[in-house]
Amino acid sequence: MDSQVVPVSHAVRSEGVVRWMFKRNCSLSPGQLSLWYFSLCSVSLLIAFGFWIAGYWVVLPFAGLELLVVGAAFLLYARHAADYEMIELSRTELRLVLAEGSRLTETLFVPQWARVRYDGRYKAPLVLSQRDKQVFLGKFINEQDKPLLHKELRVALAQAAH
């Protein structure tokens, strides 16, 4: 699976709400991937049937096995292609939404009590916390952009608190 991430972009502001959205950098959407897989199956099976007609019947089962394995890999890829992390901040709430595969997790914080931490180490997550709740962010953020996001979040939380 592609481990590249999209860079930190400027936060989107609308009607008193600041939103940061981070997603995987995927080359194909799940719909495009299924279309590409269908065309791959068509071509591969057409060639395998040609060999079967010519008397080389063993090619067809191997082509089927190959397409099954490739299909399983594409299914795994497509399941996580739409993963994202979203931070939404208003005066009254800080909402974190984490989507990973079929699991969607939403956590709400009070902005005045929320804290953001980042220790600056390589692959270290950003940690948003409030009392006993902690959420780890930054899976889809470039390492060089994490300090910038940390600073943006601290400033935005301070502004929301006043």
Secondary structure by P-SEA (a helix, b strand, c coil): ccccccccccccccccbbbbbbbccccccaaaaaaaaaaaaaaaaaaaaaaaaaccaaaaaaaaaaaaaaaaaaaaaaaacccbbbbbbcccbbbbbbbcccbbbbbbbccccbbbbbcccccbbbbbbcccbbbbccccccccaaaaaaaaaaaaaaaaac
